[in-house]
Amino acid sequence: MKFHKLYAALLFISPLVSATTLDLKLDKTMPAIEKFYLDLHQSPELSYHEQQTGQKIAKQLKQLDFKVTDNVGGFGVVGIYKNGDGPTIMIRTDTDGLPIIEQTGKPYASKVTVTNEHGATVGVMHGCGHDIHMSSFIGTAQQLVKHKDAWQGTLMMVAQPAEEVGGGAKAMLKEGLFSKFPTPDHVIALHVSASVPAGKVSMKNEYTMASVDSVDITVKGKGGHGAYPHTTIDPVVIASRIVLALQTITSRELSPLEPSVITVGSIHGGSKHNVISDEVKLQLTLRSYNPEVRLQQIAAIKRISQGIALSAGLEESLMPEVFVHEDESIPSTYNNPAQTNIVRSAISAAIGASNVLETEAVMAGEDFGLYGRTDKNIPITLFWLGGVEQAQYAAAQKSGTTLPSLHSSKFAPDYKVALPTGIKAMSNAAVALFNQ
């Protein structure tokens, strides 16, 4: 990801933004937040297994007098704090870790291992910064309760499981997140960045993260002896043709003004040097921003796969099977411009306009986008929280080296700087939305 261009704060000041900026004194509260972060970092849980993590979040919210409901959509937690009449603001964090063996070398590194669904032993690590998200989330809840005289309305804190597999937001919404609980007027979240120095945040209006689809293609054939290929219809050759042809969807079928990625991440077929198999399996990831582009991608994949199979002489019963994992599909994240301008102005006032950067959209995905795609048409905003230690960032910029990315076993955010920045940013963004 590339981040550049400081926003000139005056360009984005809205006449509706509250003039209230919280003067947060965090010196006394940060040791407990840091302790909470280190505990979360050292005890990560995989998607759909975040039971202990959910209980820790629930305990913290109960201590702040939130009305807490746990086990929502799995191990999700919803905390409600009513503070008079006013809008409902939802702040969301994600809670799951990743199957990664941590290699940061930090004294607090995760040493957790578990047995996965395939019977293999895997490490578990918060390699996407969800521990930063949760700690900032609790710190924000503390500050908003402490400064409740600065806002009125209903604060809705949502700790969502299973973000990494695209299932958590769907599960919570299906269980009635926006019907059993107050329907939010605004939804906001942060995500730690592995490309922005700690102490800064970055964001953009409109599309900021991509839709994500996982697609399986099963290519059929007629197997036989490798010495007699003329008596077979080779699925390896068909699959190879499909892989190459899929590259023309983005380059020749979609507008060059519409971002699109179609990547074949896995290809498996055959069992021996001299055997032509009956089947080859492909696994793809699709990325886009525009929902119409997503539909075009899927339709073109089906058409191209079938067309190549027909041209190879396969009958209708052996046409390729294209399966879209709809249960794992997530939409693009669209930052509502009006709301995002308010959030940007509030954060600029809180941490300084020079610390609020413009970011480019990325092709990574986040199921946070689902909260803005319900029939309630709720505006959402996700901003990036800088996580890179400042000296490390400066050295990488000077040398041109690549920093450890999100999902890297070596990603280690500078939590001592990132956490207070995230708490100040999120607390003030919420107050601004409460006080429009």
N, C-alpha and C positions, 0 to 999 in steps of 0.2 A: 504494500500500500504506500502511496505517496501522499504526504500531507504538506500543504504549503499555503501561502497567502494569509496573512492575518486579516481577520474581518475588521473593518472599520466599524466600531460599535454604533456610531451615529446613524449608519445606513439602515440599521435594523431596529432602532428603538421604536416601539409601538406606543401610541398615546394611551393604550389600554393597560400597559404594564404598571404594576404597583411600584411605588417609589420605595417600598420597604425592602431593605437589605439587612439580613440578619448578621449581627456582629457576633460570630460564634467564637467562644473561648473554649478551645478543644484540649488545652494542655492537661486538664484533669481527667478527661474522658478517654483520651487516646490510649493510655496503657491498657485499659480493659478491652478496647476495640482491637488493639494489636494482639492481645492474648487470645481473643475470640478468633481472629484471623489465623493465628498459628495453629490453634486447635482444629479449625476447619481444614487447613492445609495438610495437616498430618493425619486426618481421618476422612479422606474422600470416599465417596460411594458412587458406584456406577449408576447409569440411568435405570430407572424403575426399582432401584434398591436404596433410595435416599431416606430411609426410615429414621435413622439416628440424626441425620442432618436436619430433617424436618422437625424433629422434636427439639433440637437445639434452637432453631428459629422460633418455634412456638413458645418456648420457655422465655426467651428474650422479650417477645412481644407481650406476653402475659404480665411480665414484670413492669411493663410500661402502661398497664391497664387497658390494653387492647382487648376487644372481644375476639377470641381466637377460635377458628375452626381448622382442624387438621385433617389429614387424609382426604384431601379434595383432589380428585383426578389422579389418584395414586397417593404419593406422599407429599402433595402440595399443601400449603398453609395459607390461610386468608386471615388477616388481622384487620379489624374495623375499629376506628377511633372517631367518635362523633364529637364535634366541637362547634355546636351551634349550627345556624342555617348558612348554607353556602354550597358551592359545587362539591362534587366527589372527585378526588384526585387519586388515581391508582399508581402506585410505584411498584414495579416488578423486578424481582431478581430470579436468577436460575440457580439450581442447586447441585446438579450432577457433575461428577468427575469423568475422566477419560481412562481407557485401558492403556496406560503408558507407564513404563518404568521411569521414575524421575531420575535425571542425571544432572541436576543443577549443582550438586556439591554443597548445597546449603546445609547447615547443621539441623535445620528444621524440615529437611526434605521428607516427603512421604515415603514410608517403607511398606505401605499396605499392599498386600497381594490377595487375590481372590481366585476362585475357580469359576470360569465363565460357563455359558450355556453349552459349550462344546467340550467341556471337561478339561480345558487347558488352564494352567495357572498364568494369570496376567497381573501386572502391576496396576495400581490405580493412582492417578495424579490429577490435581486441578490444573491441567495444562492449558485451559482456556480462561483462567482467571475468575471462575465462578466464586472462589473464596474471597476475592477482592469485592465482587459484586455483593455477596451476602453481608460482608462486614460493613461496607458502605451503607447498605440497606438498613442494618440495625442502627448504625451511627446516625443516619438520617432520621429514623423513627424517634430516636432519643432526643434529637435537637428540635424536631417539630413539636413533640410533646412539651419539651422544656419551654419553647417559645410559642405556646399556643395562643398567647395574647396577640400575636402578629397575624393571625389568620382565622378564618371561620369556614366551616364545612365539614366534610367527612373524609378522613384519610384512610385509604384502603391499601394495605401492604400485602402483596401477593408474592409468595415464594413458590416458584414453579419448578417441578421436577422434569426430567427427561428432555431437556432442550437439545442435547447432543444428538438425539435420535429423532427429533422432530415430532415427538408424541405428547409432550407435556402440556403445551398450550391447548391442543385439541382436546385432551382429556379433561382439563379444567373447564373449558368452555362447554363441553358436552355435559358435564355434571352440573352446570347451571351457574357458572361464575358470574355472569351478568344478569341472572334472574333471581337466584337464591340470595344474592348479596346485592348491595347498592350498585346500580349501573353507573360506571364512572363517566364523568364529563371529559376527562383528560387522562391519558395513560402515558407514563414516561419510564424510561429505563436508561441505564448506562452499560457500557461494555468496555472492559479494559483493552487497551491497545498495546501491541508489541512494536509499534512504529512511531509512537509519540512520546516525548520525554515526560516523566512524572512531573506533576505540578501544572500541567496544561490539559485542556480538553479540546476536542475537535468535533465538528458536526457539519451537516449539510442539509439543505431543504430537499424535499421530494425524495426520489428513490435513493436509498443509501446502502441497502443490501439486497441481494438477489433472491429470486425464487429458486428452489432446489427440488429436483426430481431424480429419483433413482429408477433406472429402466433396465430390465433384463431382456435380452434377445436370445431365443433358442433357435439355432439354425439347424435345420434337418438336412439329411443327405441319404445316400445309399452307399454303405460301406463295402469294403472288400480288401483284396490283397494289394499292397502298394506296388507290386510289379505289374498289375493289370488295371491301371487307372481308367482305361477306356470302358471297363465294365462297371464302373461306379459313377456316382455323382458326388463329388468330394465337398463336404461341408466346410472344410478348412479353406478351400479356394473361395467358396461362396461367402464365408464370413470375412475373408480378407478383402474381397470386393466391396462388401457392405461397409467395412471400417473406412475404406478410402472414400466411398461415395457419400458417407455421412458428413465428411468435411465440406462438401459443397452446399449443405443446407445453410450454414451461416454465410458462406462466401458468395453464394449465387441465388439463394431463394429468399433470404431476408434482407430487409433494407439495411444498408451499411450504417444508418443512423440509429439502429436498434441493437443494443448489446446482446450477444448470444454466445454461449459456450456449449459445445457438445463434446464431451471427452469420453473415450472408451478406456476405462480404467482396468479392465480385466478381460482376458480371452483364454478360454480353456477348451481343449478338445483333443481327442485321441489318447492312445495308451502305449503305442509302440512304434518304432521307426518304420516298420514295413506294413502297418495296418492303416487303411483309410477308414475313419470312424463313421458312425451314423449321425453324430451330433457335435455341435460346437456351441458353447455358451459365451455370450458377451455381457458385460456389465457396464452401464453408462451412467454418467452424471450430467444433468442438463441444468444450465443456469441462464436466467434472463431477468429483466425487470418488468417488461410489459406482459400482462397475462395473455394477450393475443399472440405474442411471440411464442410463449410456452406451448400454446395449442398448435401453432404452426410447426414447431419442432417435433412434437409427438406425431402429428399427422404425416409429416415428411418421413420420419423414421419408419413408420409402418409401410408407407407406399414404396420407399426405396428398398426395404428389406424384401418385400413381396415381389417387386419387379425384378430384382436380381435373381431371386430363387426361380421365378418363372423362366427367365432367360437361360437358366442352367438346365432347364428341362424337368424340373420337379413338378409333380402333379399337385392339385389343389390340397390334397390331404396332408402334404408335407410342407406346406407354407410355414415360414418362420413365425414363431410366437413372440409377440412383443408385449411385455407385461410392465405396466407402470405401477410402482409401489405407491398408490394413492395415500395409504396410511402414513407414509413417511414424507409425502410432499408438503412443502411449506411455501407460502407466497412470498413475494418480495416485501421488503420493509419500506414503507412510504412515509417519510416524515412530513406531517401536515405543515405547510409553510407558515401559516399564521401562528400556530402554536409553537413551532420551532423558533420563530423569531422572538417570541416572548421568552422562551427558555434561554436562548442565546444572550439576550439583553440582561436577564437576571444573573446568569453565570458571569458575564463580563463585569457586572457591577460588583460581584462578590469576590472574584479572584483576579480581576484586572483584564481589560480588553486584550492586552498583548499576550495573554495566556489562553485565549480562545481562538482556535485555528479553523480554517476551512479544510475540509477533507474531500477527497474524491470518493465516489461510490465504489463499492467493492463487489466482487462476485461470490464472496462468502455468503452464507445464508443464516437466518435466525428465525425461530418460530415466533418471536415477538411480533412479527408482522401480522400474525393472525388476529391479534386484538383489534386491529384497525380494519379487519375485513368482515366483520359481522354485519347483520342487518341494521344494527344500531349506529353504524357509521361514526365510530368514536375516533377523534384525532389522536394520533400517537407520535411520540418523538423518542428516538434513541440517539444518545450522543456517546462519543468515545472518550474514555478516561485514560490519559497518558500513564503508561506503566514502566517505561524504560528509565533506568538510573541515568541521571543527566550526564555524568562523565562518560558512561558507556555509550550513550547516544552521540555525544560530541566526538568521541574517538571513532565511532563507526562512520559518521559523516565525513570526517577528515580522511580516513583510510579507504573509504568506499566498501568496507566489509558489510556483510549482511547480518542483521541482528537475528537472534532466535525468534521464530514466529510463534503465534498462537498454535497450540497443539504440538509444540516441540517439547521434547523431554528436557530441554535446557532453558525453557522459558521461566524466568524468575522475576516477577515484577517488584519494583521498589515500593513495597507496601507502606513504609514509613512516610513517604511523600504522597503516594497515590491515594491512600485512604482519607486523610484530612481534606485533600482536594476534592475527592468524590463526595464526601459528606457536605462540604460547603456548597458545591455545585448543585447537588440534588436537592438539598434543603431549600436553597434560594429559588430554584426552578419551581418547586412545589408551591412556595409562598406566593410567587408571582402569578401562578395559575389560579390559586385560591382568591387572590385579591384583584382580579381584573375589574 
